Amino acid sequence: MSDAVDETTETPESKPVLRVVKGDPTAEELAALVAVVAARNAAAAAAAADSKPRPRSQWGHPTRQHRTPHRFGPGQWRASAF
């Protein structure tokens, strides 16, 4: 087995996400940094997903005011919801 890197798997435009510019961090320090960055990205994605508009509830829609009055009888409680 050789330690050579297979050049076919790497694309020329792939860049590292994080790069150590100064210092010599340990593996634990790098893992902590990656965990913090991943948590921030997950929180930002969750906030973006929550900001999407939700469908409007039909409960208070104005067209529901134009329905006929409730009738009394068997099974009419089911029909009153529509």
Backbone hydrogen bonds in HBPLUS format (Angstrom, degrees):
<---DONOR---> <-ACCEPTOR-->    atom                        ^
c    i                          cat <-CA-CA->   ^        H-A-AA   ^      H-
h    n   atom  resd res      DA  || num        DHA   H-A  angle D-A-AA Bond
n    s   type  num  typ     dist DA aas  dist angle  dist       angle   num
A0014-SER N   A0011-THR O   3.22 MM   3  5.50 166.8  2.23 111.7 115.6     1
A0030-LEU N   A0026-THR O   3.07 MM   4  6.37 160.4  2.11 151.1 156.2     2
A0031-ALA N   A0027-ALA O   2.95 MM   4  6.11 152.5  2.02 142.1 150.0     3
A0032-ALA N   A0028-GLU O   2.95 MM   4  6.18 153.3  2.02 145.7 152.4     4
A0033-LEU N   A0029-GLU O   3.01 MM   4  6.25 156.0  2.07 145.3 151.8     5
A0034-VAL N   A0030-LEU O   2.93 MM   4  6.15 160.6  1.97 150.7 155.6     6
A0035-ALA N   A0031-ALA O   2.96 MM   4  6.12 153.0  2.04 144.3 151.8     7
A0036-VAL N   A0032-ALA O   3.04 MM   4  6.29 155.2  2.11 147.6 153.3     8
A0037-VAL N   A0033-LEU O   3.04 MM   4  6.27 165.2  2.06 152.5 156.3     9
A0038-ALA N   A0034-VAL O   2.92 MM   4  6.03 158.9  1.96 147.6 153.8    10
A0039-ALA N   A0035-ALA O   2.97 MM   4  6.09 153.1  2.04 143.0 150.2    11
A0040-ARG N   A0036-VAL O   3.01 MM   4  6.25 156.8  2.06 148.6 154.4    12
A0041-ASN N   A0037-VAL O   3.02 MM   4  6.24 157.9  2.07 147.1 153.1    13
A0042-ALA N   A0038-ALA O   2.94 MM   4  6.13 153.9  2.01 145.3 152.5    14
A0043-ALA N   A0039-ALA O   2.94 MM   4  6.12 154.8  2.00 146.0 152.7    15
A0044-ALA N   A0040-ARG O   2.94 MM   4  6.14 155.2  2.00 146.3 153.1    16
A0045-ALA N   A0041-ASN O   2.96 MM   4  6.14 153.1  2.03 144.0 151.4    17
A0046-ALA N   A0042-ALA O   2.94 MM   4  6.13 152.8  2.01 144.4 151.9    18
A0047-ALA N   A0043-ALA O   2.95 MM   4  6.14 153.8  2.02 144.6 151.7    19
A0048-ALA N   A0044-ALA O   2.99 MM   4  6.18 150.3  2.08 141.8 149.8    20
A0049-ALA N   A0045-ALA O   2.97 MM   4  6.18 148.4  2.08 141.5 150.1    21
A0050-ASP N   A0046-ALA O   2.99 MM   4  6.20 145.9  2.11 143.5 152.3    22
A0051-SER N   A0047-ALA O   3.18 MM   4  6.31 132.5  2.42 137.0 148.0    23
A0061-HIS N   A0058-GLN O   3.38 MM   3  5.05 166.9  2.40  99.7 103.0    24
A0064-ARG N   A0061-HIS O   3.05 MM   3  5.77 157.7  2.10 121.9 128.3    25
A0065-GLN N   A0062-PRO O   3.10 MM   3  5.62 161.7  2.13 114.1 119.8    26
A0066-HIS N   A0063-THR O   3.29 MM   3  5.62 164.2  2.32 107.9 112.6    27
A0076-GLN N   A0073-GLY O   3.35 MM   3  5.65 166.5  2.37 126.4 126.1    28
A0078-ARG N   A0075-GLY O   3.32 MM   3  5.68 140.6  2.49 102.9 112.0    29
A0080-SER N   A0076-GLN O   3.03 MM   4  6.15 128.2  2.31 139.0 151.4    30
A0081-ALA N   A0078-ARG O   3.41 MM   3  6.04 165.3  2.43 114.1 117.8    31
A0082-PHE N   A0079-ALA O   3.31 MM   3  5.74 166.1  2.33 111.9 116.1    32
